[in-house]
Amino acid sequence: MVFSSLLFLYVFLPIVIILYFISPKVLRNSILLIASLLFYAWGEPKYVVLMLISIFINYVFGIVMDKAQQKSKRLTFLWITVILNLAILGYYKYAGFFIDIFADLTGKEIEWEAVPLPIGISFYTFQAISYIIDVYRKEVPAQRSLIDLSLFITLFPQLVAGPIVRYQTVNEEIKKRFTSSSDLMIGTRRFIQGLGKKVLIANPMGEVADQIFAISGGDLTTGTAWIGIIAYSLQIYFDFSGYSDMAIGLARIFGFKFEENFNYPYIAQSVSEFWRRWHISLSSWFRDYVYFPLGGSRVSHEWKVYRNLLVVWTLTGFWHGASWTFMAWGFYFGILISLEKKFLLKWLNKIPRVFRHIYVLFIVMIGWVFFRADNFSYAFDYLKAMFFMTDAATFDYNTLLYMKDYSIYFIAAFILSMPIYIMYQKWSESKAEKSIAFAAPLRIWQTVFYIALILVITMYLVNATHNPFIYFRF
């Protein structure tokens, strides 16, 4: 089940909200847990068992580790749990990749039936690992309630595509939380905003990107190639940030306050800043659980800092998928961030902001080519088309057709990728606090706007085909 479906919007979500708020507080965690399991089982019922096994492993070892007095025993239990978590993830996500490598190196054919990737396994596995590491570090006590730990890992707003929620940030809210009328209003608006991003912007941009990336590299005109990668850059941002908005909004309705996952990354002035603004929960996860344990920047030799960065970013790429293109994508950004840390940032700070911005967009879009392409061959052919390195024309009729048919979506995406709307929100809310006469019309206008928006979204969904989120496959 996906958030951007009529079944979820008009059947599943209303029923869950009604049952949740009419139930005694002592039952609310159980209701959310059951709802989350049903939400996940709707699309992949057999993989619910796999998720429950993962939860049970972390529940048992968390308690055992918490009771252990000797640090050596705690460390042993930590390694066992982390290895078990990674073994489950590795089997379903990476086994085929490593078997192919082994076959290529040895020349032996190995019979292997591809295993479907369970939706969301990377997200809930990383949440489980963060929990067990935090218990080992004594930053949080082990959760004694199996229901409460299960709820933390399976909570349906963030279950299948994040953001990656830390146990320590929601520990108290799992035990006790309260939903105010303000939380309901803010959560509902945030959900509708995210839904609008997905349905009204990401989906049309996805249509453009899918059509263009289906063209062979040799047949791409330069103009069409640029339209394709710009469309994909906007699609992946509005698709994933839209999902994060919906997850944060839904969580707020149920009394949870998730941390932000995106902060307008396309306004960044450096690649390093871009990744501080994009998928913040994943970046901070690798920083706290991989980069810092490796020594971070506090190491004896400068080269080790860059080694740590390259390790972290290669792993980040590999997290996204079992493919050499994903690893190359991660390594590519690891090199760029290392260069910025070494000398590029000093140089960038001396040039006008507009050129720093162009530099970031240019670098990021090249990276997205490798992220979107199925293999290196197509990625390089695509880049050749972008940079006038083929015999194809600069543009053709299809290029002009894309510009004509999708211009309104591109314009809306460009505007909403900048913090213009959030600036308006802050201004209007500030003025409403100072003036009662301004506050009443503002509330009416906002209510009308969000009702109209959800109606428009519904009309789009009635005529839409299946529209899964990009990050479901990670």
SVG drawing of the C-alpha trace seen along z (x, -y; Angstrom):
<svg xmlns="http://www.w3.org/2000/svg" viewBox="-14 -43 64 67">
<polyline fill="none" stroke="black" stroke-width="0.4" points="0.0,0.0 1.2,-3.5 0.3,-6.9 -0.6,-8.2 -3.4,-5.7 -7.2,-6.2 -7.4,-3.1 -4.9,-4.5 -6.4,-8.0 -10.1,-7.2 -10.2,-3.8 -7.1,-2.8 -6.1,-6.1 -9.5,-7.3 -10.3,-3.9 -6.9,-3.9 -7.3,-7.5 -10.8,-6.9 -9.9,-3.7 -6.8,-5.3 -8.5,-8.3 -11.6,-6.5 -9.5,-3.9 -8.1,-4.1 -4.5,-5.4 -3.3,-2.0 -4.4,-0.4 -3.1,-3.0 0.4,-1.5 -1.2,1.9 -3.6,0.3 -0.8,-1.5 1.3,1.7 -1.6,3.8 -2.2,1.0 1.5,0.9 1.6,4.7 -1.5,4.6 -0.1,1.6 3.1,3.6 1.3,6.9 -1.0,5.4 1.7,5.5 4.0,8.2 2.4,10.4 5.1,13.1 7.8,10.6 6.0,9.5 7.4,12.7 10.9,11.6 10.4,8.2 9.1,9.8 12.1,12.1 14.4,9.0 12.4,7.3 12.6,10.3 16.4,10.7 17.0,7.0 14.5,7.2 16.2,10.3 19.8,9.2 19.0,5.6 17.8,6.9 20.7,9.4 23.2,6.7 21.6,4.3 21.9,6.8 25.5,7.7 28.0,6.0 31.3,6.7 32.1,4.5 33.6,7.4 30.3,9.3 28.3,6.3 30.6,5.9 30.2,9.5 26.4,9.3 26.6,6.1 28.6,7.7 26.3,10.8 23.2,8.6 24.7,6.3 25.9,9.3 22.5,11.0 20.8,7.8 23.3,7.3 23.0,11.0 19.3,10.7 19.7,7.5 22.7,8.9 20.9,12.1 17.9,10.3 19.7,7.3 23.2,8.3 23.5,12.1 22.9,12.0 25.4,9.3 28.2,11.1 27.4,14.4 27.7,12.7 31.1,11.3 32.3,14.7 31.1,16.3 32.9,13.7 36.1,14.1 36.1,17.9 34.4,18.5 32.0,20.9 28.3,20.8 26.3,20.8 22.6,21.6 20.9,18.9 17.3,17.9 16.9,14.1 15.3,13.2 12.8,10.4 13.8,7.4 11.4,6.8 10.1,3.2 11.7,1.0 14.2,3.6 17.1,1.2 15.2,-1.4 14.0,0.8 17.3,2.7 19.2,-0.5 16.7,-1.6 17.2,1.7 21.0,1.3 20.9,-2.2 18.7,-1.0 21.1,1.8 24.2,-0.4 22.5,-3.1 21.7,-0.4 25.4,0.8 26.6,-2.8 24.1,-3.2 22.5,-6.2 19.1,-4.5 17.9,-1.6 16.8,1.6 13.1,1.6 11.4,4.3 8.1,4.1 8.0,6.2 5.0,4.2 6.7,0.9 9.9,1.9 7.9,3.5 6.0,0.2 9.3,-1.8 10.5,0.4 7.2,0.9 5.4,-2.5 3.7,-2.7 4.4,-6.4 8.2,-5.7 8.2,-2.0 9.0,-1.5 10.9,-4.6 12.0,-6.5 13.1,-8.8 15.4,-6.7 14.1,-7.4 16.5,-7.0 15.0,-5.2 16.4,-7.9 14.4,-10.6 11.0,-8.8 11.6,-6.7 9.6,-9.0 6.8,-9.5 6.4,-5.7 5.7,-5.6 3.6,-8.7 2.4,-11.2 -0.4,-13.7 -1.9,-15.0 -3.1,-18.6 -5.4,-20.3 -2.3,-22.2 -0.6,-18.8 -3.6,-17.6 -3.7,-20.8 0.1,-20.9 0.3,-17.1 -2.6,-17.2 -1.2,-20.1 2.2,-18.6 0.8,-15.3 -1.2,-17.1 1.9,-19.1 3.9,-16.0 1.1,-14.3 0.9,-17.2 4.7,-17.0 4.4,-13.4 1.3,-13.4 1.4,-16.8 5.1,-17.2 7.1,-14.0 4.8,-11.8 4.8,-14.1 8.6,-14.6 8.9,-10.8 6.9,-10.4 9.4,-12.6 12.5,-10.9 11.2,-7.4 10.5,-8.2 13.8,-9.8 15.9,-7.3 14.2,-4.6 15.8,-6.1 19.1,-4.6 22.1,-6.7 23.0,-7.1 19.6,-8.4 19.5,-11.1 19.7,-14.8 21.6,-17.1 18.5,-19.0 16.5,-15.9 19.2,-14.5 19.3,-17.6 15.5,-17.7 15.7,-14.1 18.2,-14.5 16.6,-17.8 13.3,-15.9 14.9,-13.0 16.6,-15.4 13.3,-17.0 11.4,-13.7 13.7,-12.1 13.7,-15.2 9.9,-15.8 9.2,-12.0 11.4,-11.4 10.9,-14.7 7.2,-14.4 7.2,-11.0 9.2,-12.4 6.7,-15.2 3.8,-12.7 5.6,-10.5 6.4,-13.5 2.8,-14.8 1.2,-11.4 3.5,-10.9 2.6,-14.3 -1.1,-13.3 -0.4,-10.4 1.8,-12.4 5.3,-11.7 7.6,-14.5 10.0,-13.2 13.1,-15.2 13.4,-16.8 14.8,-14.8 15.2,-17.5 16.1,-21.1 15.9,-22.5 19.1,-20.8 19.0,-22.4 19.9,-25.8 23.2,-24.5 26.4,-26.3 28.7,-23.2 28.4,-19.5 29.1,-19.1 26.2,-21.4 24.0,-19.6 24.4,-16.3 23.7,-18.1 20.4,-19.1 19.5,-15.8 18.2,-12.7 19.4,-14.0 18.5,-10.9 20.7,-8.7 23.6,-11.1 23.5,-11.5 23.2,-7.7 26.4,-7.0 28.1,-9.9 27.3,-8.7 27.6,-4.9 30.3,-4.6 32.3,-7.9 32.8,-8.7 33.7,-5.1 36.3,-5.1 37.8,-8.2 36.0,-10.9 38.3,-13.9 40.0,-13.3 42.7,-11.0 46.5,-11.0 47.1,-11.5 45.2,-13.7 44.9,-10.9 42.8,-8.9 40.2,-11.6 39.8,-11.2 39.9,-7.4 37.0,-7.6 35.0,-9.8 35.6,-7.5 34.6,-4.5 31.4,-6.1 30.3,-7.4 31.0,-4.2 28.9,-2.4 26.2,-5.0 26.1,-4.3 26.1,-0.5 23.2,-1.0 21.1,-2.3 21.5,0.9 23.6,3.9 25.1,2.4 28.5,1.0 26.8,-2.1 25.5,-2.9 28.9,-2.3 30.5,-4.5 27.9,-7.2 28.8,-7.1 32.6,-7.0 32.1,-10.0 30.6,-12.1 33.2,-10.8 35.9,-12.2 34.2,-15.5 33.6,-16.0 37.2,-15.1 38.4,-17.7 36.1,-20.3 37.5,-19.6 41.0,-19.8 40.9,-23.0 37.8,-23.4 35.7,-25.1 38.3,-27.8 38.2,-28.5 34.4,-28.3 34.0,-30.9 35.8,-33.4 33.5,-33.2 29.9,-34.7 27.0,-32.6 25.4,-32.1 28.5,-30.3 28.7,-28.2 25.0,-27.2 25.6,-26.3 28.6,-24.2 26.5,-22.2 23.6,-21.6 26.1,-20.6 27.9,-18.1 24.7,-16.7 23.0,-16.1 26.1,-14.2 25.8,-12.0 22.1,-11.4 22.9,-10.1 24.9,-7.2 22.2,-6.8 19.4,-6.5 21.2,-4.5 21.1,-0.7 24.8,-0.3 28.0,-2.2 27.7,-1.9 24.4,-3.7 25.5,-6.3 28.5,-7.3 26.4,-7.4 24.0,-9.6 26.7,-12.0 28.1,-12.1 24.7,-13.2 24.6,-15.9 27.9,-17.3 27.7,-17.4 29.9,-14.3 27.7,-12.4 26.5,-12.9 22.9,-13.5 21.3,-16.9 21.2,-19.5 17.4,-19.2 14.6,-17.7 10.8,-17.7 10.5,-15.6 12.7,-18.0 10.3,-20.9 7.3,-18.7 8.6,-17.9 9.2,-21.6 5.7,-22.5 3.7,-19.7 5.5,-19.8 6.6,-23.4 4.1,-24.2 5.4,-21.2 9.0,-22.3 8.2,-25.9 6.2,-24.7 9.1,-22.3 11.7,-25.1 9.8,-27.4 8.9,-24.8 12.5,-23.6 13.4,-27.0 12.2,-28.0 9.8,-30.6 6.7,-29.0 8.2,-28.4 9.2,-32.0 5.6,-33.0 4.4,-30.6 6.7,-32.2 5.7,-35.7 2.0,-35.0 2.1,-33.2 4.1,-36.0 1.6,-38.6 -1.3,-36.5 0.2,-36.4 0.3,-40.1 -3.1,-40.8 -6.3,-39.1 -7.9,-40.8 -5.3,-39.1 -5.5,-35.7 -9.1,-34.9 -9.0,-35.4 -5.6,-33.6 -7.1,-30.5 -10.1,-30.5 -7.8,-30.9 -5.5,-28.1 -8.4,-25.8 -9.9,-26.5 -6.4,-26.0 -5.8,-22.6 -9.3,-21.3 -8.9,-22.4 -5.4,-20.8 -6.6,-17.5 -9.5,-17.5 -7.1,-18.2 -4.8,-15.4 -7.8,-13.1 -8.8,-13.8 -5.2,-13.1 -5.2,-9.8 -8.5,-8.7 -6.9,-8.7 -3.4,-7.6 -1.8,-4.3 0.4,-2.7 2.9,-5.2 5.3,-3.7 7.9,-5.8 11.4,-5.7 12.9,-4.8 10.7,-1.7 13.4,0.2 16.2,-0.8"/>
</svg>
